[in-house]
Amino acid sequence: MLDIIERRLREKRTATVPLVQLQQGGHVLAPMAGGDCDLCGRCAHACPTAAIEVDGGWSVDAGRCLWCGDCMSACDRKAITYSAECPAVSDRQDLVLRRGSPPPVPGRLDDRVVKVLGRSLSIREVDAGSCNGCEVEVNSLSNPVYDMERFGMRIVASPRHADLLLVTGPVTRNMEEALIRTRDAAPEPRLVAAMGTCAISGCPFGGSYACGEGVDGVLKADLYIPGCPPHPRAVILSLLQALRRL
């Protein structure tokens, strides 16, 4: 008990996140097959969202991946590990990761937009049918541990005050019009970021009677932040890279 108290007294409340360390440990790691993979297809069959393909070489769509680990459990050769670095991207197709290929280039906003935003970013989070897993991480962005306001980023209460809409959830049918109206209420440049697998592809709910297949079915996203859910550190890193501050 005394050891626990002493350790807590030595700890700092806010995580020290130098930008160099943030770049080294902030990205999501997606499953990737190693050299022992024989393309048997068991992992693809086990994947609940059809994120894995083995035809023409092993690949995983990080925009559909749930990070459930079923692919690793199904692999008799134990060839799959969480080893593929997957940053947020500006092009949805860049989230399709192929064995032997370099990691995708982190998404960047247009120079003109970055100049307008300066060193601040006001964010309005929009829950478009999320399971609330992403909301837990969004709440953590402003807590004393991650404290994203030290980087000039903050959550605002109205889209009229927002530079960027951070959308979570697969976008249910009942939220489609609400999301469009929220985007229209925001001032230019009206940036949209899809946070998490649901918002990127709709998985695992996409295509049902109740929801579409993510943000792109309603609006064009400017940034795709993978993860189920993305870690607060990954979200902060993604936004800083998009703002060209890293």
Summary of the structure (lengths in Angstrom):
residues: 246
radius of gyration: 18.8
end to end distance: 41.2
largest distance: 57.8
contacts: 801
relative contact order: 0.18
helix: 35%
strand: 19%
